[in-house]
Amino acid sequence: MANESSKDLSAKHQKWEQESAKIRKVQISLDFPDAADILLRTLAAREHKAPSSMIREILGMPSSPPKRARIGVSFNDEELEQLGRRYDVDPNDKAEIRRQLTQEVTSVLSTAQTLDDSNAVEVDNGSLDEKLNVGAMKDLQAVSDGIHEKFQLALASRDQDIDE
């Protein structure tokens, strides 16, 4: 019986090693000119993909759809302390900090979207969809600047609400 258990463990270990070899990957950091970077990120967002998935698609390599939309942000201990004070929670309660900051960011983005819907910034020659489909970098930058302006207004609005 001990011999069978040893064989099972050996087979599992061998299978694990084979699987481990399959998942090892090398990450390569890429630097693109600003215009290409903006277009790549914009197209990826429009396709509901990560920029890395768009690059894999451009290169003709397979990519799997994201299992869930997720954006990672790194915070050091001092920043976690600051967030803990901001949200009036224990800085070690990362789950609650995550919940609170997700709620805050979602609120700011929602405000930015509301501003975008009510104060549409017009850019020469067509809609945002047309510009992105054509890939006109100059117009894309103008659209990006308009969105950035609304984003800044949304942040200012949020900051004003916090101060009150």
N, C-alpha and C positions, 0 to 999 in steps of 0.2 A: 504494500500500500504506500509506503514511503517512497518507493521507487517510482510509482505512478505520479505522485505529487511532484517529485523532482523533475520528471519528464514534462509535466504540465507547466511548471515554472520555467523550464528551459525553453519550451516552445513559445510561451508568452514573452519571455525576454527577447528571443530572436525576432518575433513579430514586432515588438516595441522598437527594436533597433532599426528594422526595415522602415517602419512608419516614421521614426525620428529622422532618418536620412532623407525621406521624402519632403518633410516640412522645413528643413533647413534652407534658409534663403539669405541672400546678401542684399542689404539695402544700399542703394546708390542715391546720394543727394544730388539733385539737379538744380542748376541756376539758369533761368531763362531771362531774356530781355523783358523789361516790364510789360510791354504790349503783349508778348506771347504768354506771359504768366497770367495776366488779367484775362485774356481770352480763354486759356486753358481752364482756369478756375471757374469762369462764367459758364463755359460749355459743360463742364463737369456738373456744376450745380443744376443747370437746366436739364441735364440727363439723370439727375438724382444719383450721381456717381461721385466717387472720390477722384481727385486729380490724378492719383496714381493709376486708377482704373482707366481713366481716359488715355493716359500715356500707354498703358498696356494695349488698349484698343487701337490706338494709332500705330503701334508697332506690330499689330496683328497677333498679339499674344492673348491667351484666354484670361479672363478676369471674372470673378464671381461677384454677384450682386452683394451689397453690404447686408449683413444679417440684421443690423439695426443702425440707424443714423446716430453717430456718436462723434463728438469732438473732444479731444483731450486738451486740458490746460494744466500746466504745472504751477504749483504754488510752493514757496519755501515756508519754513515754520513761522517766520515773521508775518508773511502774508496771510497764512491761516489764522494767526492770532488776530490780525486786522479784520479778516472776514468774520471771525467769531464775534468780535466786538460789534461789527456792523450789523450782524443778524441777531445779536444778543443770544448766542449759543456757545457751548463749549467748543473751543478750537479743535479738540480731538474728535468731535462728532462730525466726521467727514460726510456722512450720509445726509445729515441735516444741512450742512453747508452746501453740499451739492444740490439739494432740493431748493434751498433758498436762492442760490445764485442762478440756477436754471430758471426759476420763476422770475427773477429780476431781469435777466437777459431776454427772456421771452416777452416780458412786458415792454422793454425798451424797443425790441424789434416790432412788436405789435403797434406801438405808438408811431414808429417810423413808417410802417405800412399804412397806417391811417393818414399820416401826413402826406404820403406819396399819393394815396387815392384822392385826397381832397385838394392838393396843391400840385397837380401834375406838372412836372417840368417838361417843357417841350424842347426837343432837340431837332435840329434841321433835318428835313427829308425823311420822315417816316417814324414808325413806332419802334419801341425797344426790340420787339421780336424781329422786325425786319433788319435792324442793325446787327443783332446777334447772328442771324442767319447769313447775312452778307459778310460778317466779320470785319466791318469797317472799324479799324482800330481807333481812328480819331474820334468817330462818333461814340464808340464804346467808352472811351475815356470821358467824354462829355456826360454820358449817361451815368457812368460810375461816379463822377464828380457830383452830379445831381443827387444820386442816392446817398453819397457820403454826406452831403449837406443836410439832407433829411435825417440821417442817422445822428449827426451832431445835434440837430434840434431835438431829437428824441432823447438823447443823453442829457441835454440841458434841461428839458422838461422833467426828467426823472430826478436830476439833481435838485431842482427847485422844489419838487414834492418832498424829497428827503429833508431839505433844510426847513421846511414848514412844519 
